[in-house]
Amino acid sequence: MVKEKIKIKKIDNLTARQVTFSKRRRGLIKKAEELSVLCDADVSLIVFSATGKLYDFSSSRMEDTLTRYYGFHSNKVEKSVQPCLALEIENTNREMLHEEVYDRAHKLRQMKGEDLEGLNVEELDQLEKKLEAGLSLVIKNKEEKTWNEINKLQRKEAQLIKQNKQLKQEMKMILHQEKSVTVNSESVKDVYISRNSIPPLDGDSPNPSS
């Protein structure tokens, strides 16, 4: 006779369900033990009954098996999740950056007087105030730079005037020295001429050869 296949479903009768649990639990633990011995496998089994009672089997220390399991499982999950998470973050950042670039470009065009059709009166008023404030800053910055250039030119002018005065003083000193040399030369010449123009004394011949 062919053994009739039992349909797997929950046993409604409580007593029959408890008996079946006890038998199959022992058989499951026996099969786990046989698997660990025959195949040199590290096998751990944890079973909780309907009442919450714990039954377990482990071919080695249960803590070691659980540590290996959670370590392997977390690494596997992390490896699969990390690239997806990184890609999602990258896409989000790229979209945010794209929106920011578009928004700033749009505001810049509006500051230049473009793309104003979609603005209402209040938004146009705010844009006008921004432009006025920006223009004030431009004027202020221009005035500061202009005064800096003026001060720079004034300092350069003062430096040139000072150098000009120094050059004039040096020229005066040179002319004074040249004049002194000229006067001294004339004095020496006059002395020389005066000495050579002295008349000879009586009885002296101005020319010994005569």
TIBA-898968 format. One record per atom (N, C-alpha, C): residue in three letters; x, y, z. Coordinates in steps of 0.001 Angstrom, whole numbers, plus 500000, padded with zeros to 6 digits. Last residue first. Layout:
// TIBA-898968
AlaXYZ...
This chain:
// TIBA-898968
Ser619878640538476286Ser620076641764475580Ser621322642492476010Ser619528638299477896Ser620281638075476671Ser620563639347475918Pro617911639038479993Pro619331638801480262Pro620138638673478979Asn615612641373480062Asn615994640269479207Asn617460640023479323Pro615394643336481822Pro614304642358481788Pro614634641148480960Ser618061644156483811Ser617573643999482453Ser616484642950482441Asp618482646473486285Asp618171645071485948Asp617642645027484546Gly618668649061486691Gly619933648300486559Gly619706646882486232Asp615678649208488475Asp616748649920487773Asp618020649095487781Leu613502646298488085Leu614169647323488865Leu615262647983488033Pro610778645705485846Pro612117645390486399Pro612704646575487143Pro607251645536486762Pro608370646128485995Pro609702645808486643Ile605099642708486781Ile605863643624487648Ile607035644198486854Ser603663640736485403Ser603614642110484901Ser604340643106485781Asn603734638357486781Asn604524638452485552Asn604535639869484977Arg601948638912488854Arg603354638649489149Arg604215638813487907Ser599581639179487499Ser600121640308488264Ser601591640103488577Ile599232636665486484Ile599414637788485572Ile600053638960486295Tyr598895635207488863Tyr599954634856487920Tyr600251636014486998Val596660636401489916Val597911636434490670Val599085636177489746Asp594819635780487938Asp595115637172488210Asp596444637310488956Lys594771632988488207Lys595198633597486942Lys595604635049487150Val593715632702490749Val595071632199490482Val595629632837489216Ser591204633799490257Ser592096634408491257Ser593533633984491011Glu590135632038488419Glu590355633427488030Glu591322634110488987Ser589991629789490049Ser590837629761488856Ser591154631171488385Asn588114630626491929Asn589468630297492367Asn590438630293491187Val585902630862490262Val586421632035490975Val587856631785491412Thr585573628176489478Thr585832629220488475Thr586454630445489122Val585016626966491927Val586205626548491183Val586584627603490160Ser582630628244492520Ser583779628404493412Ser585069628035492698Lys581051627301490446Lys581330628730490558Lys582539628983491429Glu580932624597491091Glu581551625013489832Glu581914626494489866Gln579562624744493558Gln580924624208493518Gln581640624623492239His577156625816492627His577951626568493603His579397626085493614Leu576305623744490987Leu576588625051490408Leu577448625893491341Ile575966621726492973Ile576913621523491875Ile577306622856491244Met574000622898494574Met575302622578495162Met576351622400494073Lys571930623096492708Lys572472624307493320Lys573855624050493897Met571489620347492235Met571957621202491144Met572555622497491689Glu570557619548494788Glu571798618974494268Glu572364619833493125Gln568207621055494863Gln569266621319495843Gln570601620761495369Lys566849619840492741Lys567182621255492670Lys568296621606493640Leu566564617233493768Leu567361617437492560Leu567772618904492413Gln564886617778495955Gln566213617221496195Gln567123617425494987Lys562628618675494550Lys563342619582495459Lys564755619080495725Asn561978616311493223Asn562316617499492451Asn563087618508493300Gln561305614638495352Gln562460614292494536Gln562939615497493714Lys559016616024496184Lys560150615874497089Lys561421615553496315Ile557409615692493935Ile557782617050494375Ile559004616999495282Leu557142612914493974Leu557825613553492848Leu558273614967493204Gln555702612606496349Gln557008611983496229Gln557815612616495096Ala553359613936495659Ala554179614443496764Ala555591613872496698Glu552476612210493610Glu552796613600493313Glu553692614201494394Lys552009609880495066Lys553024609851494014Lys553455611276493651Arg549952610782496690Arg551201610350497319Arg552345610333496303Gln548072611288494664Gln548560612384495510Gln549870612011496201Leu547652608709493680Leu548246609721492804Leu548792610894493613Lys546495607579495974Lys547718607001495427Lys548436608004494528Asn544218609128496217Asn545230609157497278Asn546567608620496789Ile542940608310493830Ile543310609713494038Ile544399609828495103Glu542558605571494341Glu543398605969493214Glu543868607418493369Asn540843605817496535Asn542130605121496700Asn543091605489495579Trp538711607055495312Trp539466607788496325Trp540817607130496589Thr537923604889493652Thr538332606167493070Thr539166606980494053Lys537235602921495513Lys538348602662494603Lys538860603961493975Glu535060604241496737Glu536225603838497520Glu537440603617496631Glu533333604523494533Glu533852605710495210Glu535102605377496023Lys532790601811493996Lys533456602625492987Lys534069603871493612Asn531454601083496318Asn532714600420495994Asn533506601233494972Lys529234602735496052Lys530107602868497208Lys531470602257496926Ile528127601726493670Ile528554603124493743Ile529538603325494896Val527565599089494511Val528469599323493383Val529024600738493427Leu525746599564496565Leu527018598918496879Leu528031599144495765Ser523692600684495053Ser524335601469496119Ser525685600881496484Leu523018598484493469Leu523572599681492840Leu524272600563493863Gly521955596794495429Gly523159596398494708Gly523826597578494041Ala519722598288496181Ala520749597994497174Ala522058597603496497Glu518404598254493720Glu518809599526494312Glu519905599320495358Leu517964595502493447Leu518779596201492458Leu519268597539493000Lys516297595056495640Lys517587594370495559Lys518527595071494586Lys514125596628494883Lys514870596966496102Lys516249596307496099Glu513305595190492612Glu513750596578492481Glu514575597012493688Leu512516592801493779Leu513644592796492860Leu514201594203492676Gln510307593716495220Gln511452593160495939Gln512708593143495059Asp508704594460493043Asp509104595468494020Asp510321594983494817Leu508290591996491833Leu509019593020491101Leu509515594120492036Glu506793590823493864Glu508100590255493530Glu508938591252492737Glu504506592464493735Glu505288592383494974Glu506694591845494698Val503578591984491134Val503998593333491525Val504891593289492767Asn504998588838489963Asn503899589748490265Asn504459591085490751Leu506699587242487278Leu506748587921488573Leu505536588828488740Gly506891586114484767Gly506155585380485787Gly506123586060487136Glu508494587875483244Glu507071587734482934Glu506289587084484064Leu511165588156483448Leu510361588868484448Leu508862588643484266Asp513495587353481998Asp512591586382482630Asp511755587014483732Glu515809590066482726Glu515263589019481876Glu514348588113482697Gly517294591886484153Gly516071592349483511Gly515438591338482596Lys519333590943485609Lys519701591591484351Lys518474592087483585Met517991589671487595Met518750590859487972Met519187591639486741Gln517083587511486098Gln516119588510486558Gln516825589795486989Arg519453586120485783Arg518777586658484598Arg517762587727484989Leu519866585449488465Leu520820586318487779Leu520207586927486523Lys517746583730488922Lys517792584992489658Lys518755585976488996His518547581647487219His517279582335486982His517262583687487691Ala520898580851488435Ala520954581368487070Ala519689582153486743Arg519849579913490837Arg520754581065490843Arg520864581689489456Asp518288577774489941Asp517664578865490686Asp518545580111490659Tyr520194576115488734Tyr519093576669487928Tyr518474577883488624Val521759575484490984Val522356576173489837Val521276576838488990Glu519826574140492536Glu520449575362493045Glu521072576179491907Glu519239571961490916Glu518184572909491245Glu518770574229491739His521748570702490936His521162571159489667His520070572200489919Leu521990570071493622Leu522937570996493014Leu522393571561491713Met519891568261493878Met519884569485494668Met520818570527494068Glu520772566266492113Glu519518566964491849Glu519444568280492618Arg523116565494493415Arg523192566043492068Arg521922566813491719Asn522097564507495815Asn522987565668495835Asn523071566319494466Thr520636562322494798Thr519959563390495531Thr520800564657495546Asn522671560793493677Asn521607561316492818Asn520880562477493485Glu524129560213496026Glu524759560953494930Glu523707561564494006Ile522253558735497447Ile522740559999498002Ile523353560859496907Glu521994556540495711Glu520823557360496011Glu521242558721496557Leu524586555517495792Leu524031556000494526Leu522843556912494764Ala524737554785498484Ala525651555790497954Ala525133556380496652Leu522735552827498543Leu522600554017499362Leu523497555135498843Cys523813550966496771Cys522504551555496484Cys522323552854497257Pro526224550297498089Pro526235550923496758Pro524918551592496413Gln525099549336500658Gln525975550495500550Gln526007551097499152Val523645546986500331Val522937548224500603Val523811549439500341Ser525406544925499877Ser524334545140498897Ser523660546485499075Lys527099545127502047Lys527661545183500700Lys526589545473499658Glu525278544808504162Glu525988546074504004Glu526542546216502589Val524475542173503861Val523484543232503727Val524156544565503460Lys526923540925504302Lys526215540703503046Lys525201541806502799Asn527530541782506873Asn528423542141505765Asn527713542014504427Ser525394540627508274Ser525523542084508246Ser526429542533507115His525888537874507841His524644538474507366His524767539989507265Phe528353537485509063Phe528191537208507633Phe526967537922507078Gly527694538229511713Gly528778538888510990Gly528635538705509492Tyr525655536463512321Tyr525338537886512248Tyr526431538667511528Tyr527141534013512151Tyr525943534249511332Tyr525666535743511186Arg529167534267514028Arg529501534067512613Arg528320534410511724Thr527566534534516323Thr528482535617515938Thr528863535517514469Leu526298532055516353Leu525503533265516165Leu526370534450515743Thr528521530395516818Thr527732530242515594Thr526911531489515308Asp529334531292519323Asp530241531408518181Asp529479531320516861Glu527089530644520878Glu527495532042520748Glu528410532251519542Met527043527849520797Met525965528584520150Met526365530039519927Arg529839525911520096Arg529249526908520983Arg528224527742520219Ser528686523208518013Ser529760523943518696Ser529092524948519626Ser526324522152517280Ser527479521255517221Ser528720521898517828Ser523413522723519107Ser524544523325518404Ser525713522344518434Phe519979523253519719Phe521065522298519505Phe522172523033518750Asp517149524078521816Asp518237524408520914Asp519232523253520820Tyr514090525413522744Tyr514817524169522523Tyr515929524496521520Leu512056527358524908Leu513193527291523994Leu513786525886523960Lys508617528220524910Lys509704527457525490Lys510800527243524446Gly506335529434523956Gly507512530254524167Gly508688529520524772Thr504237527892523226Thr504140528503524551Thr505358529354524884Ala505041526858520850Ala503928527809520829Ala503768528514522164Ser508668526820521128Ser507342526203521063Ser506269527283521044Phe511418527508519180Phe510538527987520236Phe509174527334520049Val514632526403518440Val513204526180518250Val512464526739519459Ile517637526403516731Ile516870527061517786Ile515395526895517469Leu520700524946515971Leu519253524880515790Leu518576525513516994Ser523653524775514073Ser522983525254515279Ser521494525331514985Val526498523228512797Val525040523315512774Val524546523798514119Asp529047522926510731Asp528751523633511978Asp527262523948511985Ala529828519690509444Ala529234521016509312Ala528997521611510689Asp530640517136508661Asp531570518038509350Asp531110519491509222Cys528776515386507741Cys529318516358506771Cys530301517343507393Leu528110513739509919Leu528371513156508603Leu529109514127507673Val527738515628512038Val528725514553512141Val529108514043510756Ser525755517393511167Ser527020517938511645Ser528107516870511683Leu523703515582510541Leu524275516422509495Leu525628516979509914Glu523075514539513055Glu523618513651512026Glu524290514455510908Glu522027516852514249Glu523227516222514806Glu523889515325513769Ala519793517236512655Ala520814518268512719Ala522120517702513244Lys518339514895513205Lys518804515134511846Lys519914516194511819Lys517787515384515920Lys518564514219515533Lys519140514401514130Ile516171517649515730Ile517451517751516423Ile518362516586516047Leu514008516488514375Leu514755517589513762Leu516126517741514408Gly513069514620516234Gly513575514166514952Gly514419515228514254Arg512263516325518278Arg513344515365518537Arg513940514860517217Arg510248517641516854Arg511373518402517402Arg512542517487517656Arg508454515631516290Arg509193516229515180Arg510375517068515670Lys507486515071518897Lys508104514059518055Lys508989514693516974Ser506489517586519791Ser507505516877520556Ser508236515856519692Phe504570518159517812Phe505696519068518048Phe506831518346518755Thr502734516063518164Thr503453516180516898Thr504686517077517061Val501799516731520728Val502480515456520499Val503325515516519218Gln500618519240520214Gln501728519151521151Gln502517517853520974Arg498575518489518422Arg499607519438517990Arg500818519374518903Ala497006516852519935Ala497696516284518778Ala498819517208518311Thr496056518804521719Thr496838517659522200Thr497632517040521071Leu494695520637520005Leu495818521081520817Leu496686519913521262Asn493727520337516692Asn493617519720518015Asn494870520032518820Asp494670521474514313Asp493690522187515136Asp493607521624516551Ile497685521918512860Ile496845520907513542Ile495918521637514505Lys498175523568509786Lys498144523641511241Lys497187522612511810Lys499454521438507214Lys498658522558507668Lys498632522521509190Ile500284519397504696Ile500899520220505743Ile499997521411506022Lys498811516313504216Lys498812517716503824Lys499319518561504985Ile500546513325503839Ile499796514196504747Ile499913515630504280Lys500087510770501555Lys500846511992501870Lys499980512916502712Glu499805507383502371Glu499122508603501987Glu499915509823502459Lys501795504874501034Lys501505505707502198Lys500911507032501734Val500461502262499220Val501189503536499153Val500764504401500331Met500836498800500000Met500000500000500000Met500886501270500000
